[in-house]
Amino acid sequence: MAKITYIEYNGTEHVVEVANGLTVMEGARDNNIPGIEADCGGACACSTCHVYVDPAWAEKLPAKDDMEEDMLDFAYEPDAARSRLTCQLKVTDAFDGLVVQMPEKQI
């Protein structure tokens, strides 16, 4: 289990525990955290679970695969170094302390 901090665009923070094996997106969905819409349900077929990973975590996470890279092209104001799709981040103990910030909007 990992404690993950989700920061809304307006600065509101939500710290929740997310079970190993779930995705960061599922952690947001299961805890009713606004700002992650996840329209495709986690199939990496949209970009509505886009977040900016805290800079301290950008290099600690698994690399993006080609499908995630392609979908991020459709995200709102993607950042090459920090943007991730939360449906592609499967939680492990190594994610404890992860901080993600939502963009102004999801498209």
N, C-alpha and C positions, 0 to 999 in steps of 0.2 A: 504494500500500500504506500502511496506517495501523497504528500500534501502539495497541492498545486494552487498557486495564486492566479486568479483570473481578474484582470483589471478592465473594467468597462471604459469606453472612450471618455466618459465624464470623470473618470478617476476613482469610481467606486470599486473597492476591492472585495473579492470573495475568496476565502481560503477554504478549500474543501479537501477531504481525503478521497482519493480515487483508487479503486482496487486494481491490483496488477492484472494485466490482460485486457482491461478496458482501454479505450482510446481517450485522449485528452478531450475530444469532442463529446464522447459519451459521458465523461465526468461533468461537463458543462450541462449537457441535456438532463442528466439524472438529478442535478442539483438546481435546475431552473435558473441557470445563469444567463442573463440577457446578453445579446450581442453575438452569439454563435447560433446561426439559424439551422445549419445542417440540412438543407432542403433535400439532398439526395440520400440522407440516412447513413452516410459513411462510405459510400461506394466510390469516392474520388471522381465524381461525375459533375461536380459543380465547385464553386469556390466560396460557398457561404459559411464555411467554418474557418475562414482565414483569420490568423492572428499574427502579431509581431512578437517573436520570442525575445525575452530580455537578452541584451547583448552578452551577458555572462554565460548564457546557456546556448548560444547559437552554435558553437563548435562542439558542445557536449552531446547533442542529439544525433540520432542516426541520420545519415545523408538522405537527401531527397531523391526519390527515384524519378524516372522520366515522366511518368504519368502525373505526379505531383507538380513537377516543374511546368508541365504543359497547362495544368489547371490554374496554377498561380498567375499565368498570363491574363486570366479573366478576373482576378481579384481586384478589389478597390485599392489603388495606390500600393502595389506590392513593393517590397524592399528586398533586393536580391540576397542580402545577408541575413535578414531577420524574419521574413515571411515564411509561414508554414501553414499547412492545412492540418487542423487538429485531428481529423479523421485518420490521418496517416501516422500519428504518434501513439504507439502502443505503450501504455504505462508499465514500468518496472520500478523496482526499488530505487534505481538510479535516477528516476525523475523526481525524487523527493526534493522539494524546494523550487521546482520549476515555476517561473513567472511568465505569463503571457498577457499581452494587451490587445484588446479588440480594436479594429480600425473604426473610423467614424461611421461606416456603414458596410453592409455586405451586398454584393451584387451578383 
